[in-house]
Amino acid sequence: MVEDEARLKIGEVYMVMSQDDVMATIEEKIKSLEKNVANLQVELETVTTNLAVYKRELYGKFGTDNINLED
């Protein structure tokens, strides 16, 4: 293997690529994963907000003594 080459595992296969290509591929994966994490955080905030609204409505309808919702 030449010094400028590196192996990158894609699935179950190792690809021999230049170090620059490997770094570019890794940076793309990182950006993609960071975008995915950001989208999941937004989704989590939405679900958490909806959960709080639903709990408030249920406690308003049935009272805090009649139901016990986990916090």
C-alpha positions in Angstrom: 0.0 0.0 0.0 1.3 3.4 -0.9 1.7 6.0 1.9 -0.9 8.3 0.4 -3.5 5.6 0.4 -5.8 4.5 3.2 -8.6 2.0 3.7 -12.1 3.0 4.4 -14.7 0.5 5.5 -18.0 0.9 3.6 -20.5 -1.7 4.8 -18.5 -4.9 4.9 -15.9 -4.0 2.3 -12.7 -2.0 2.7 -12.0 0.4 -0.1 -8.5 1.6 -0.8 -8.6 5.3 -1.4 -6.3 8.3 -1.2 -6.1 9.9 2.3 -7.7 13.1 0.9 -10.6 11.1 -0.5 -11.0 9.3 2.8 -11.0 12.5 4.8 -13.5 14.1 2.4 -15.8 11.1 2.7 -15.5 11.2 6.5 -16.3 14.9 6.6 -19.4 14.3 4.4 -20.5 11.6 6.8 -20.0 13.9 9.8 -22.0 16.7 8.2 -24.8 14.2 7.3 -24.9 12.8 10.8 -24.8 16.3 12.4 -27.8 17.3 10.2 -29.6 14.1 11.2 -29.0 14.8 14.9 -30.2 18.4 14.5 -33.4 17.1 12.8 -33.9 14.6 15.6 -33.5 17.3 18.3 -36.1 19.4 16.6 -38.4 16.4 16.4 -37.7 15.6 20.1 -38.6 19.2 21.1 -41.8 19.0 19.1 -42.8 15.7 20.8 -41.9 17.0 24.2 -44.0 20.1 23.7 -46.9 18.0 22.4 -46.6 15.7 25.4 -46.8 18.6 27.8 -49.9 20.0 26.1 -51.6 16.6 26.2 -50.7 16.1 29.9 -52.1 19.5 30.7 -55.3 18.8 28.8 -55.7 15.4 30.5 -55.1 16.8 34.0 -57.5 19.6 33.3 -60.2 17.2 32.2 -59.7 14.4 34.8 -57.9 16.2 37.6 -54.5 15.4 39.2 -56.1 13.1 41.8 -57.8 10.8 39.3 -55.0 10.1 36.9 -51.2 9.7 37.3 -49.1 10.5 34.3 -45.4 10.0 34.4 -43.2 13.1 34.4 
